[in-house]
Amino acid sequence: MSNTNTAYRCTLSWGRHGVLQAAQRGDVVVIVDVLSFSTATAIAIQQGAFIYPCAYNEDPTILATRIGAEVAVMRNEVPHKGRFSLSPPTFLQIEPGTRVVVASPNGATCSRYAQQIDFLFAGSLLNAQAVASAVAEIMERHKLNVTVVACGERWRPATEDGELRVALEDFLGAGAILSALPYRQSPDAQVCTNAFIHSQDRLAELLWDCDSGQELYEKGFAEDVRLAARLNQYHTAPIMNGDHFELFDTTRRSRHAGPDQRPCS
């Protein structure tokens, strides 16, 4: 049950531990992994496809075989090993109804950690306003609170402070969503919102210069960064239904009590 007596309706948290805490509270959860899981998911759902998140320690081919889906490959394996990867541009021309299993250490893994959550969204800069509108509708209808989870990146190998690396792009993506929610925010969420508001005119520059953006640029995926920095370009809110993300349906009561849990054809 959600802690609806708390003074704050909107909370910011980080990584897998943040997801588990939000699940224990019964919150609505928004997974934010701007570079690149959430951005790729937003694009795929906008085109009418379905994204099946897979934790990084799971075998995506097992799930793909069971449901008749394609597997997202490594960025440098497109197109000779597959059509799709975590690179968001690979989903721009995806056909409606296509099912893709996507594994990642951050956004996809956090989504898998949240299996017991009734309302789980994927949010990015690309669809921040759309996700905030869907979340607000759920919060009002079900009297729930929301935790926006900035997934962060992973140190390889882990440092003295552990694996989680704070990611500027996820902080700004979370702030974009929080800034559009008209509810009282926790102190962390307030700071996140203010950071976005004061940075929204420089999103492309900041994502380009941040650690994650530079890593992608050096690997030859500059277009990933340029695409992910575009604010509110899509009007799609991806929500988990069973084991996959699909287009948010305002008539559905929860992830586990939807009108039809089966993947669409």
VEXTIMAR-653568 format. One line per 5 residues: their letters; for each residue x, y, z of N, C-alpha, C. Coordinates in pm, 1 decimal, always signed. Last residue first. Example, Ala and Ser with C-alpha at 12.3 -4.5 7.8 and 13.67 -1.06 7.14 Angstrom:
2
SA = +1285.0:-225.0:+708.0:+1367.0:-106.0:+714.0:+1290.0:+3.0:+787.0  +1319.0:-569.0:+780.0:+1230.0:-450.0:+780.0:+1320.0:-330.0:+780.0 .
end
This chain:
265
SCPRQ = -55.0:-882.3:-3113.5:+1.7:-933.4:-3238.2:+31.3:-817.7:-3332.4  +29.7:-811.4:-2772.6:-50.6:-790.3:-2892.5:+19.8:-845.6:-3014.9  +61.1:-1029.9:-2495.9:+123.4:-941.2:-2593.1:+36.0:-932.0:-2717.7  -201.1:-1036.0:-2251.8:-124.0:-1103.0:-2355.1:-59.1:-1001.6:-2446.9  -365.5:-914.4:-2070.1:-224.8:-920.8:-2035.5:-139.0:-979.3:-2147.9 .
DPGAH = -624.6:-703.8:-2092.6:-565.7:-816.7:-2165.9:-417.2:-815.7:-2142.2  -703.9:-513.4:-1910.9:-808.4:-583.7:-1985.8:-753.7:-704.4:-2059.3  -502.6:-549.3:-1606.0:-540.6:-488.5:-1732.0:-647.0:-569.4:-1803.7  -383.0:-584.3:-1360.4:-528.0:-603.9:-1371.7:-580.3:-539.2:-1498.6  -121.8:-519.2:-1339.9:-156.8:-658.5:-1312.1:-305.5:-686.5:-1327.1 .
RSRRT = -113.7:-248.3:-1391.2:-30.6:-337.4:-1470.6:-74.1:-482.6:-1456.9  -451.1:-124.1:-1371.2:-316.1:-144.2:-1320.2:-242.0:-239.4:-1412.8  -667.0:-32.2:-1530.3:-664.4:-7.2:-1386.6:-526.3:-26.5:-1327.3  -702.0:+140.4:-1837.4:-650.5:+25.4:-1763.1:-631.0:+59.7:-1617.0  -779.5:+361.0:-1974.7:-886.5:+279.7:-1917.6:-833.9:+165.2:-1832.3 .
TDFLE = -561.3:+482.7:-2087.5:-624.4:+549.9:-1974.1:-732.9:+465.9:-1908.2  -275.9:+323.1:-2166.7:-419.3:+317.0:-2192.3:-490.3:+373.8:-2070.8  +38.0:+374.9:-2305.5:-48.3:+395.2:-2189.8:-193.7:+401.8:-2232.9  +183.9:+128.3:-2512.8:+123.5:+260.6:-2503.7:+28.9:+268.3:-2384.8  +413.0:-86.2:-2331.1:+322.4:-56.7:-2439.6:+265.9:+83.9:-2419.7 .
FHDGN = +660.8:-309.5:-2217.5:+611.8:-172.4:-2227.8:+522.9:-159.5:-2350.5  +603.7:-631.4:-2059.5:+646.4:-544.1:-2168.6:+590.2:-403.0:-2155.0  +496.0:-812.4:-1886.3:+640.7:-815.4:-1902.5:+691.6:-721.2:-2010.7  +233.0:-638.4:-1774.9:+291.1:-771.4:-1760.7:+441.5:-763.5:-1773.7  +299.0:-348.9:-1905.2:+181.5:-435.2:-1897.0:+232.9:-577.8:-1892.5 .
MIPAT = +438.9:-36.3:-1835.4:+454.4:-180.9:-1832.4:+319.1:-249.2:-1821.2  +406.7:+232.5:-2067.5:+374.8:+174.6:-1937.4:+391.7:+23.7:-1945.1  +508.3:+526.9:-2230.5:+519.1:+380.8:-2222.8:+492.3:+331.6:-2080.4  +342.5:+780.4:-2359.7:+382.8:+738.4:-2225.7:+389.5:+585.9:-2221.8  +394.5:+1019.2:-2614.3:+372.2:+879.6:-2579.1:+423.2:+850.8:-2438.9 .
HYQNL = +454.0:+1231.9:-2778.5:+338.2:+1240.7:-2688.4:+295.8:+1102.0:-2642.9  +778.6:+1371.4:-2833.8:+681.6:+1263.0:-2848.6:+572.8:+1276.6:-2742.2  +930.0:+1588.0:-2765.4:+904.2:+1566.4:-2907.0:+797.2:+1460.2:-2930.3  +1030.4:+1686.6:-2517.4:+886.5:+1677.5:-2545.2:+854.6:+1667.6:-2694.7  +1350.6:+1780.6:-2626.2:+1251.5:+1786.1:-2518.8:+1109.6:+1780.4:-2574.3 .
RAALR = +1633.2:+1605.1:-2719.3:+1515.6:+1677.6:-2768.3:+1402.3:+1667.4:-2666.9  +1841.9:+1444.6:-2646.1:+1835.6:+1578.4:-2586.3:+1712.4:+1657.5:-2629.1  +1839.9:+1213.1:-2798.0:+1795.1:+1203.7:-2658.0:+1776.3:+1340.3:-2593.7  +1954.4:+1301.4:-3039.8:+1814.1:+1261.5:-3035.1:+1761.0:+1262.8:-2892.2  +2219.8:+1351.2:-2962.3:+2138.4:+1458.3:-3020.0:+1989.8:+1425.7:-3012.1 .
VDEAF = +2297.6:+1094.5:-2877.2:+2295.7:+1206.1:-2783.1:+2206.8:+1318.3:-2835.8  +2282.4:+945.0:-3111.7:+2210.0:+901.9:-2991.5:+2191.3:+1018.3:-2895.1  +2464.3:+1069.7:-3276.3:+2322.7:+1090.1:-3303.9:+2235.8:+1043.6:-3187.4  +2711.4:+974.1:-3189.3:+2673.6:+1110.9:-3156.3:+2524.8:+1135.7:-3177.8  +2853.7:+727.9:-3176.6:+2708.0:+733.9:-3167.7:+2660.3:+872.3:-3122.4 .
GKEYL = +3125.6:+670.7:-3163.8:+3064.9:+690.9:-3294.1:+2913.6:+701.7:-3293.7  +3248.5:+666.2:-2923.4:+3221.2:+534.9:-2983.9:+3153.3:+546.8:-3119.5  +3251.1:+929.5:-2853.4:+3379.7:+866.1:-2884.2:+3363.0:+729.3:-2947.7  +2978.8:+964.9:-2799.1:+3041.6:+1035.2:-2910.5:+3171.3:+965.5:-2951.7  +2950.0:+810.3:-2568.2:+2880.8:+770.5:-2690.7:+2942.2:+837.5:-2813.6 .
EQGSD = +3112.0:+958.9:-2392.1:+3141.1:+818.0:-2416.9:+3075.5:+770.5:-2546.5  +2980.4:+1203.8:-2389.5:+3113.3:+1195.7:-2447.8:+3152.4:+1050.8:-2478.8  +2746.8:+1130.0:-2253.7:+2741.0:+1181.7:-2389.1:+2874.6:+1170.9:-2459.8  +2847.9:+1057.2:-2004.2:+2780.5:+956.7:-2087.3:+2773.3:+1001.4:-2233.0  +2960.3:+1303.2:-1911.7:+3041.7:+1183.0:-1928.1:+2977.4:+1082.3:-2023.7 .
CDWLL = +2842.4:+1590.1:-2105.1:+2847.6:+1505.1:-1985.3:+2924.1:+1376.0:-2015.4  +2821.0:+1729.2:-2343.7:+2944.8:+1743.9:-2267.9:+2954.2:+1653.2:-2145.6  +2567.2:+1666.0:-2443.0:+2684.0:+1645.1:-2527.3:+2812.0:+1641.9:-2445.2  +2402.7:+1749.4:-2239.0:+2410.8:+1606.3:-2269.2:+2533.1:+1575.1:-2354.9  +2451.5:+2027.3:-2258.4:+2485.3:+1954.1:-2136.4:+2495.7:+1804.2:-2162.4 .
EALRD = +2359.4:+2093.7:-2517.3:+2498.2:+2119.5:-2477.9:+2538.8:+2035.2:-2358.2  +2089.8:+2020.9:-2498.4:+2175.8:+1958.9:-2599.0:+2322.7:+1974.6:-2562.6  +2000.0:+2188.4:-2286.1:+1997.8:+2042.8:-2275.3:+2092.6:+1976.3:-2374.0  +1969.0:+2454.1:-2231.9:+2104.0:+2406.9:-2264.8:+2112.9:+2254.7:-2266.5  +1725.4:+2525.3:-2143.5:+1767.5:+2587.9:-2268.2:+1905.1:+2539.1:-2314.1 .
QSHIF = +1708.0:+2393.4:-1898.5:+1631.9:+2341.4:-2011.9:+1669.0:+2405.5:-2144.9  +1821.6:+2467.3:-1660.1:+1910.9:+2409.8:-1762.1:+1840.0:+2376.1:-1891.8  +1640.2:+2546.4:-1476.4:+1748.1:+2640.0:-1505.2:+1842.7:+2590.6:-1614.3  +1478.5:+2317.6:-1470.6:+1422.2:+2446.5:-1512.1:+1532.2:+2544.5:-1552.5  +1658.4:+2120.5:-1369.1:+1605.4:+2112.9:-1505.1:+1557.1:+2249.5:-1553.0 .
ANTCV = +1702.4:+2218.0:-1111.9:+1816.0:+2197.2:-1201.9:+1768.3:+2190.0:-1346.4  +1444.5:+2210.9:-1007.0:+1509.6:+2340.4:-1028.3:+1628.4:+2328.0:-1123.2  +1405.4:+1930.6:-993.9:+1318.5:+2014.9:-1075.3:+1385.9:+2147.3:-1108.4  +1606.5:+1867.4:-806.4:+1609.4:+1809.3:-940.5:+1525.3:+1892.4:-1036.5  +1512.2:+2000.5:-582.1:+1641.6:+2038.4:-638.7:+1653.1:+1987.4:-782.4 .
QADPS = +1270.7:+1856.9:-544.8:+1270.5:+2001.2:-568.6:+1399.6:+2047.1:-633.9  +1361.6:+1599.7:-493.1:+1284.6:+1624.6:-614.4:+1279.8:+1773.5:-647.3  +1484.5:+1640.7:-245.4:+1564.0:+1594.2:-358.8:+1492.3:+1622.7:-490.6  +1256.5:+1722.4:-88.8:+1369.6:+1813.6:-114.3:+1455.1:+1770.9:-233.3  +950.4:+1616.9:-257.7:+1054.6:+1600.0:-156.5:+1169.5:+1695.7:-186.4 .
QRYPL = +672.9:+1822.1:-357.5:+789.2:+1740.6:-386.4:+882.8:+1730.2:-267.3  +328.2:+1833.4:-423.9:+438.2:+1868.4:-334.4:+552.0:+1768.8:-349.8  +238.4:+1855.9:-773.3:+222.7:+1804.1:-638.2:+344.7:+1841.4:-554.2  +207.6:+1861.9:-1064.0:+161.6:+1968.7:-974.6:+137.2:+1923.0:-831.2  +471.6:+1793.0:-1279.6:+377.7:+1732.2:-1185.0:+337.6:+1834.7:-1078.5 .
ASLIA = +671.1:+1892.8:-1433.3:+536.5:+1896.0:-1491.1:+432.2:+1831.9:-1400.8  +903.9:+1846.8:-1300.6:+863.5:+1986.9:-1317.5:+722.2:+1999.7:-1372.3  +939.3:+1570.9:-1326.6:+894.9:+1626.9:-1198.6:+843.5:+1769.7:-1213.3  +1036.8:+1560.8:-1591.7:+909.7:+1497.1:-1555.4:+854.4:+1556.6:-1426.6  +1275.6:+1702.2:-1571.8:+1177.2:+1740.7:-1672.6:+1040.1:+1682.8:-1640.1 .
GAGLF = +1410.9:+1558.9:-1374.8:+1364.2:+1694.2:-1346.2:+1260.0:+1741.6:-1445.2  +1475.1:+1327.7:-1516.0:+1384.8:+1317.8:-1401.0:+1326.7:+1454.9:-1367.6  +1654.5:+1444.1:-1697.1:+1532.6:+1379.2:-1744.7:+1429.2:+1364.9:-1634.5  +1854.9:+1529.6:-1521.4:+1779.4:+1628.8:-1597.7:+1650.2:+1569.1:-1653.0  +1939.4:+1279.0:-1427.1:+1895.6:+1381.3:-1332.6:+1810.7:+1486.3:-1404.7 .
DELAV = +2024.8:+1161.0:-1662.5:+1908.5:+1104.5:-1594.1:+1852.3:+1202.4:-1491.1  +2246.7:+1320.5:-1723.4:+2136.3:+1313.6:-1818.0:+2009.9:+1256.8:-1753.8  +2422.3:+1277.7:-1508.9:+2360.1:+1408.2:-1525.9:+2237.5:+1399.9:-1615.9  +2435.2:+1005.7:-1302.1:+2431.7:+1044.4:-1442.9:+2354.9:+1175.2:-1458.7  +2641.1:+846.3:-1068.5:+2538.6:+948.1:-1090.4:+2548.8:+997.7:-1234.6 .
RLEGD = +2695.5:+508.5:-1075.2:+2754.3:+636.4:-1111.8:+2641.3:+734.8:-1138.8  +2719.1:+218.8:-878.5:+2633.4:+324.9:-930.7:+2710.4:+453.6:-955.6  +2899.4:+37.1:-758.3:+2885.3:+40.8:-903.5:+2815.3:+166.2:-954.7  +3101.6:+166.5:-482.4:+3008.2:+76.5:-545.5:+2999.2:+97.7:-695.1  +3300.3:+322.9:-383.9:+3163.6:+362.2:-349.8:+3058.7:+272.3:-414.4 .
ETAPR = +3528.5:+224.4:-493.2:+3513.2:+210.3:-348.0:+3370.1:+242.9:-303.6  +3384.1:+99.5:-803.7:+3477.9:+179.1:-724.2:+3457.5:+150.3:-576.0  +3365.0:-169.1:-1040.1:+3308.5:-90.5:-931.3:+3418.1:-17.8:-854.6  +3547.1:-126.2:-1356.3:+3489.0:-203.3:-1245.1:+3432.8:-110.8:-1137.9  +3269.9:+53.7:-1422.5:+3329.0:-74.5:-1460.3:+3480.7:-64.0:-1454.3 .
WREGC = +2985.7:+203.1:-1285.5:+3131.3:+203.6:-1291.8:+3179.5:+63.5:-1326.8  +2689.3:+270.5:-1459.4:+2765.8:+176.4:-1377.4:+2914.5:+200.9:-1395.8  +2443.6:+539.0:-1420.9:+2531.0:+452.0:-1498.4:+2606.3:+359.4:-1403.2  +2094.1:+615.0:-1350.3:+2237.9:+629.2:-1337.1:+2312.9:+533.8:-1428.3  +1812.0:+627.0:-1323.2:+1881.7:+497.7:-1319.0:+2031.2:+511.7:-1295.5 .
AVVTV = +1597.5:+797.2:-1129.6:+1708.1:+821.1:-1221.1:+1799.9:+698.8:-1214.0  +1269.7:+754.1:-1076.5:+1397.9:+685.9:-1053.0:+1495.7:+720.7:-1164.1  +1021.3:+905.7:-906.8:+1092.4:+912.9:-1034.3:+1233.7:+861.6:-1008.8  +744.0:+793.1:-746.5:+889.5:+801.1:-735.3:+947.4:+801.1:-875.9  +430.7:+920.2:-638.3:+518.4:+878.8:-746.8:+664.5:+889.6:-704.1 .
NLKHR = +128.2:+806.8:-471.5:+243.3:+894.1:-486.6:+331.2:+841.6:-600.0  -228.5:+777.3:-533.2:-93.6:+724.7:-513.2:+9.6:+835.8:-521.5  -504.8:+775.3:-594.5:-453.2:+838.5:-472.0:-315.8:+783.5:-434.8  -600.8:+694.3:-836.0:-574.5:+589.5:-736.9:-517.1:+643.1:-606.2  -641.5:+928.8:-980.2:-743.6:+823.3:-983.6:-726.3:+724.7:-869.0 .
EMIEA = -408.0:+1077.4:-935.8:-537.7:+1129.4:-893.5:-641.1:+1017.5:-882.9  -210.2:+910.7:-1043.2:-201.2:+956.7:-904.7:-334.8:+1005.8:-852.3  -294.8:+885.4:-1310.2:-293.6:+768.0:-1222.8:-290.9:+810.1:-1075.9  -256.7:+1152.5:-1394.1:-388.4:+1089.0:-1405.0:-398.9:+968.2:-1312.1  +16.5:+1181.3:-1354.5:-76.1:+1263.6:-1277.2:-217.3:+1204.4:-1279.9 .
VASAV = +113.5:+1001.5:-1548.9:+137.7:+976.8:-1406.6:+39.1:+1055.1:-1320.7  +35.1:+1131.7:-1783.7:-16.9:+998.9:-1753.0:-1.8:+966.6:-1604.8  +185.4:+1369.2:-1757.5:+38.7:+1374.8:-1768.1:-24.6:+1240.1:-1733.8  +447.3:+1269.6:-1756.5:+396.2:+1341.8:-1639.4:+243.8:+1348.1:-1642.0  +461.1:+1165.2:-2016.4:+469.6:+1075.5:-1901.3:+413.6:+1142.9:-1776.9 .
AQANL = +441.6:+1402.6:-2164.3:+342.8:+1296.2:-2182.7:+342.3:+1200.9:-2064.2  +670.9:+1541.3:-2080.7:+537.9:+1595.8:-2053.8:+430.7:+1488.8:-2065.3  +882.6:+1365.7:-2173.8:+865.4:+1402.2:-2032.2:+723.8:+1450.7:-2000.8  +987.8:+1245.3:-2399.4:+844.5:+1230.9:-2372.3:+808.4:+1272.6:-2230.2  +1258.6:+1313.3:-2414.3:+1181.3:+1306.6:-2537.4:+1030.8:+1304.4:-2512.4 .
LSGAF = +1366.9:+1274.1:-2166.5:+1344.0:+1411.2:-2211.6:+1248.6:+1412.5:-2330.2  +1171.5:+996.1:-2039.8:+1294.3:+1055.6:-2090.5:+1267.1:+1202.2:-2120.1  +1035.7:+704.6:-1879.0:+1035.5:+845.6:-1912.4:+1171.3:+895.2:-1955.5  +818.7:+443.9:-1842.9:+952.9:+476.4:-1890.2:+950.5:+620.7:-1939.3  +628.6:+338.3:-1552.5:+645.1:+410.0:-1677.9:+792.9:+421.1:-1713.8 .
LFDIQ = +415.9:+133.9:-1379.4:+557.7:+156.7:-1407.4:+571.9:+218.2:-1546.0  +202.1:+40.4:-1150.7:+210.1:+142.4:-1254.4:+355.9:+183.0:-1272.5  +244.8:-175.7:-972.6:+124.7:-171.2:-1055.7:+138.4:-75.2:-1173.2  +529.1:-371.9:-916.5:+472.1:-237.4:-919.6:+354.8:-232.3:-1016.0  +667.4:-606.8:-919.4:+545.7:-603.1:-838.9:+477.4:-467.0:-839.7 .
QAYRS = +894.0:-564.1:-1080.5:+788.7:-652.4:-1128.8:+658.3:-640.4:-1049.5  +1123.5:-406.3:-1087.0:+997.2:-346.8:-1044.3:+877.0:-432.4:-1080.5  +1346.1:-507.2:-1196.2:+1341.9:-503.4:-1050.7:+1204.7:-461.9:-999.5  +1300.5:-450.7:-1463.0:+1282.1:-587.7:-1418.1:+1277.6:-597.2:-1265.6  +1372.7:-182.4:-1464.5:+1235.6:-220.1:-1497.7:+1204.3:-361.9:-1450.8 .
CTAGN = +1644.4:-203.1:-1410.3:+1557.0:-138.9:-1311.5:+1410.4:-173.9:-1337.9  +1721.0:-322.7:-1654.3:+1736.0:-396.3:-1528.7:+1648.4:-335.7:-1419.7  +1667.3:-114.6:-1834.3:+1597.8:-242.9:-1847.7:+1604.9:-322.8:-1718.6  +1837.9:+96.0:-1727.7:+1693.6:+109.5:-1745.2:+1618.7:-21.8:-1752.8  +2100.8:-75.4:-1677.0:+2037.6:+31.9:-1600.7:+1886.1:+34.5:-1620.3 .
PSAVV = +2207.7:-266.6:-1841.7:+2240.0:-273.9:-1699.2:+2166.9:-171.8:-1614.5  +1971.8:-417.5:-2070.8:+2064.6:-309.6:-2036.8:+2090.8:-316.6:-1886.7  +1800.8:-570.2:-2340.4:+1875.0:-585.1:-2214.8:+1964.0:-463.5:-2194.0  +1498.3:-606.5:-2497.1:+1611.0:-514.2:-2479.0:+1673.0:-536.8:-2341.9  +1313.0:-754.4:-2743.9:+1368.7:-775.0:-2610.2:+1495.1:-691.1:-2598.7 .
VRTGP = +1042.0:-640.7:-2928.4:+1187.3:-640.0:-2916.1:+1225.9:-659.1:-2770.2  +789.5:-679.7:-3164.4:+831.1:-705.3:-3026.3:+983.5:-714.0:-3022.0  +582.1:-478.4:-3367.3:+708.8:-548.8:-3350.1:+742.3:-562.3:-3202.9  +359.2:-318.5:-3392.3:+339.3:-457.0:-3350.6:+467.1:-535.0:-3329.4  +484.6:-118.0:-3658.2:+386.5:-138.2:-3550.9:+369.2:-287.2:-3521.3 .
EIQLF = +839.2:-124.9:-3723.5:+702.5:-149.2:-3767.4:+609.2:-167.3:-3647.7  +1078.1:+136.6:-3683.3:+1025.1:+7.0:-3641.8:+878.4:-6.2:-3681.7  +1228.6:+359.2:-3741.1:+1148.8:+301.4:-3849.7:+1088.8:+165.3:-3812.6  +1359.7:+421.0:-3502.4:+1281.0:+524.5:-3568.8:+1189.1:+468.1:-3677.0  +1529.8:+255.9:-3368.2:+1386.7:+229.8:-3353.2:+1299.4:+327.8:-3431.3 .
TPPSL = +1784.5:+344.6:-3397.7:+1751.9:+216.8:-3462.3:+1603.4:+184.7:-3454.5  +1812.3:+576.0:-3242.3:+1776.6:+588.5:-3384.1:+1741.3:+456.7:-3452.4  +1890.6:+472.1:-2978.3:+1752.0:+510.1:-3009.2:+1720.3:+524.1:-3157.9  +2076.5:+195.2:-2914.3:+2085.2:+320.5:-2988.7:+1945.4:+363.1:-3032.3  +2042.4:-54.8:-2820.7:+2009.8:+54.2:-2728.9:+2024.0:+190.9:-2795.3 .
SFRGK = +1912.7:-189.7:-3131.9:+2007.1:-189.1:-3020.4:+1961.1:-82.9:-2921.9  +1800.8:-380.0:-3418.0:+1780.2:-286.6:-3308.0:+1889.1:-301.0:-3202.2  +1856.5:-572.2:-3610.1:+1810.1:-439.6:-3653.8:+1812.4:-335.1:-3543.8  +2159.1:-776.4:-3608.9:+2021.8:-744.1:-3573.5:+1987.0:-602.3:-3614.2  +2408.5:-817.9:-3712.4:+2355.1:-918.6:-3620.1:+2210.9:-892.7:-3579.9 .
HPVEN = +2454.9:-609.7:-3891.9:+2493.3:-745.3:-3932.7:+2444.6:-854.3:-3838.1  +2405.9:-336.5:-3859.5:+2290.9:-424.9:-3884.7:+2327.2:-571.2:-3904.1  +2478.6:-367.5:-3515.9:+2374.2:-332.3:-3612.8:+2443.8:-286.3:-3741.9  +2681.4:-392.9:-3340.6:+2640.6:-514.7:-3409.9:+2525.3:-492.4:-3507.3  +2733.0:-172.7:-3191.1:+2821.5:-195.0:-3304.8:+2789.9:-323.1:-3381.9 .
RMVAV = +2535.1:-200.5:-2987.1:+2529.1:-91.3:-3084.7:+2612.8:-120.3:-3209.9  +2420.0:-540.2:-2952.0:+2509.6:-430.9:-2916.1:+2505.9:-323.9:-3025.7  +2064.7:-597.0:-3013.1:+2205.0:-637.8:-3006.5:+2290.3:-520.5:-2958.6  +1746.5:-702.4:-2920.7:+1833.7:-587.9:-2942.0:+1978.3:-631.0:-2919.5  +1574.9:-960.8:-3079.2:+1662.3:-924.6:-2967.8:+1744.5:-802.1:-3006.9 .
EAGIR = +1226.9:-1009.5:-3157.4:+1365.0:-984.2:-3196.6:+1444.7:-944.5:-3072.6  +997.5:-1270.0:-3048.1:+1046.7:-1131.9:-3057.4:+1187.0:-1127.2:-3115.3  +836.8:-1486.4:-2953.6:+848.8:-1454.4:-3095.5:+894.1:-1312.7:-3120.2  +837.5:-1563.1:-2693.4:+730.8:-1471.1:-2735.0:+737.2:-1435.4:-2883.3  +1054.3:-1740.8:-2669.1:+923.0:-1775.4:-2613.0:+811.6:-1689.9:-2669.3 .
TALIT = +1266.8:-1605.0:-2784.0:+1219.2:-1729.3:-2845.1:+1078.9:-1763.2:-2797.6  +1297.8:-1396.0:-2599.1:+1263.1:-1366.9:-2738.3:+1208.2:-1490.0:-2808.9  +1376.7:-1531.6:-2366.2:+1249.0:-1460.7:-2369.9:+1204.8:-1435.8:-2513.6  +1624.4:-1627.3:-2463.6:+1524.3:-1720.0:-2409.0:+1385.7:-1656.5:-2413.9  +1769.1:-1404.6:-2535.8:+1724.6:-1494.4:-2641.4:+1618.8:-1593.6:-2592.2 .
PDENY = +1851.1:-1272.6:-2305.3:+1736.7:-1219.6:-2380.1:+1685.2:-1313.5:-2487.0  +1929.8:-1397.5:-2004.3:+1954.1:-1428.4:-2144.8:+1835.2:-1379.9:-2227.3  +2033.7:-1171.0:-1742.8:+1940.6:-1266.8:-1802.0:+1975.9:-1288.1:-1949.4  +2178.5:-964.1:-1643.2:+2227.7:-1099.1:-1612.4:+2132.3:-1207.3:-1661.3  +2038.8:-737.8:-1713.6:+2167.3:-760.1:-1779.1:+2222.4:-900.2:-1751.9 .
ACPYI = +1689.7:-796.6:-1774.1:+1801.4:-761.6:-1686.6:+1932.3:-804.8:-1750.3  +1491.7:-665.6:-2026.7:+1560.7:-784.6:-1978.7:+1677.7:-739.4:-1893.3  +1177.0:-547.2:-2146.4:+1304.7:-526.1:-2077.7:+1361.5:-655.8:-2021.4  +1030.9:-538.2:-2444.6:+1039.6:-632.5:-2332.9:+1173.9:-611.9:-2263.8  +824.0:-320.4:-2616.3:+958.5:-340.8:-2564.1:+952.4:-430.0:-2440.3 .
FAGQQ = +645.2:-295.1:-2915.9:+643.9:-339.9:-2777.0:+786.7:-370.4:-2733.2  +523.4:-26.8:-3136.1:+593.3:-151.8:-3106.5:+582.3:-184.2:-2957.5  +427.5:+218.8:-3217.2:+333.4:+108.1:-3202.5:+397.6:-26.8:-3177.7  +592.6:+433.4:-3217.6:+569.7:+370.1:-3347.6:+474.6:+250.3:-3338.0  +608.6:+488.5:-2947.9:+546.8:+588.3:-3035.2:+511.3:+527.0:-3170.8 .
IAIAT = +762.3:+273.5:-2868.7:+620.2:+274.6:-2833.2:+544.4:+375.9:-2918.1  +1013.3:+353.2:-2970.3:+950.3:+228.0:-3013.7:+800.3:+228.7:-2986.4  +1060.1:+592.8:-2829.4:+1051.7:+593.1:-2975.3:+978.5:+468.6:-3024.9  +1068.1:+501.0:-2563.9:+970.7:+602.7:-2603.9:+951.0:+603.6:-2754.8  +1289.4:+326.2:-2576.8:+1154.9:+274.2:-2549.2:+1048.2:+373.1:-2592.8 .
ATSFS = +1499.6:+505.8:-2620.0:+1470.4:+402.8:-2719.0:+1329.3:+347.0:-2701.6  +1479.4:+645.4:-2376.3:+1461.7:+714.9:-2503.5:+1428.0:+616.4:-2614.0  +1534.4:+446.3:-2190.0:+1404.1:+513.4:-2188.0:+1376.1:+586.9:-2317.9  +1802.3:+364.5:-2264.9:+1689.8:+271.8:-2264.1:+1555.5:+343.7:-2272.5  +2043.3:+503.0:-2264.9:+1952.8:+528.9:-2375.6:+1821.1:+448.7:-2367.1 .
LVDVI = +2012.2:+800.3:-2165.8:+2110.1:+746.1:-2260.6:+2139.3:+599.7:-2228.9  +1803.3:+815.5:-1978.1:+1799.8:+898.8:-2098.3:+1894.2:+847.0:-2206.1  +1616.0:+658.5:-1793.5:+1748.2:+620.4:-1843.4:+1763.5:+687.1:-1980.1  +1388.8:+639.9:-1550.6:+1451.7:+739.7:-1638.1:+1594.9:+696.2:-1669.2  +1081.8:+511.3:-1463.5:+1220.6:+474.4:-1489.3:+1279.6:+573.8:-1589.0 .
VVVDG = +852.2:+590.4:-1225.2:+897.9:+628.5:-1358.7:+1046.9:+595.6:-1368.4  +591.6:+442.5:-1039.3:+735.1:+455.7:-1063.0:+760.1:+495.9:-1208.3  +361.9:+481.8:-774.7:+383.1:+484.9:-918.4:+532.7:+507.7:-939.6  +436.2:+297.6:-470.4:+429.5:+417.6:-553.0:+413.5:+385.3:-700.6  +460.2:+116.3:-264.4:+345.0:+107.5:-352.3:+328.0:+227.0:-442.2 .
RQAAQ = +679.5:+93.5:-105.7:+581.9:+197.0:-69.8:+454.2:+187.0:-152.5  +817.6:-104.1:-239.1:+771.4:-131.5:-102.6:+666.8:-29.7:-58.0  +881.6:+34.2:-471.2:+790.9:-79.2:-477.8:+734.2:-112.4:-341.2  +1067.7:+215.6:-374.9:+941.1:+266.0:-427.3:+837.1:+154.7:-435.1  +1275.1:+36.5:-311.8:+1211.9:+116.3:-206.5:+1075.5:+168.0:-251.8 .
LVGHR = +1337.3:-58.7:-568.5:+1287.2:-151.1:-466.7:+1219.4:-76.4:-352.5  +1430.9:+176.9:-690.6:+1313.7:+107.0:-743.7:+1252.8:+16.3:-637.5  +1657.9:+229.7:-538.0:+1546.8:+324.4:-538.3:+1419.0:+262.6:-590.2  +1816.7:+14.1:-610.9:+1770.9:+24.4:-472.4:+1653.3:+120.9:-462.4  +1868.2:+79.2:-879.2:+1789.5:-38.8:-847.1:+1735.0:-34.3:-704.5 .
GWSLT = +1867.5:+446.1:-906.9:+1909.1:+309.3:-930.1:+1814.5:+200.3:-883.1  +1738.8:+691.7:-685.6:+1841.6:+649.5:-779.1:+1850.6:+497.7:-786.4  +1457.2:+924.1:-666.1:+1545.6:+821.9:-613.4:+1640.3:+777.2:-723.9  +1228.7:+1173.1:-564.9:+1335.9:+1133.3:-656.6:+1419.9:+1025.5:-589.5  +874.2:+1200.8:-529.4:+1005.3:+1169.6:-473.2:+1102.4:+1136.9:-585.8 .
CRYAT = +570.8:+1355.5:-455.0:+670.4:+1326.6:-558.6:+808.3:+1310.4:-496.1  +422.8:+1411.4:-232.3:+361.7:+1322.9:-331.4:+463.1:+1277.5:-435.0  +499.8:+1443.5:+107.4:+544.1:+1463.2:-30.3:+477.8:+1362.5:-122.5  +416.4:+1373.7:+354.5:+399.6:+1513.9:+318.1:+430.6:+1538.2:+171.7  +233.5:+1063.1:+358.3:+356.5:+1138.6:+355.7:+330.0:+1282.1:+312.1 .
NTNSM = +8.4:+916.1:+335.2:+10.4:+1014.4:+443.1:+136.8:+1097.7:+444.1  +35.5:+719.5:+147.0:-31.9:+840.9:+104.7:-36.6:+946.6:+213.4  +226.5:+493.6:+75.5:+228.3:+579.0:+193.2:+168.0:+714.0:+158.1  +49.0:+224.8:-78.2:+128.2:+346.6:-86.4:+118.0:+426.8:+41.4  +84.4:-119.3:+0.0:+0.0:+0.0:+0.0:+87.7:+124.0:+0.0 .
end
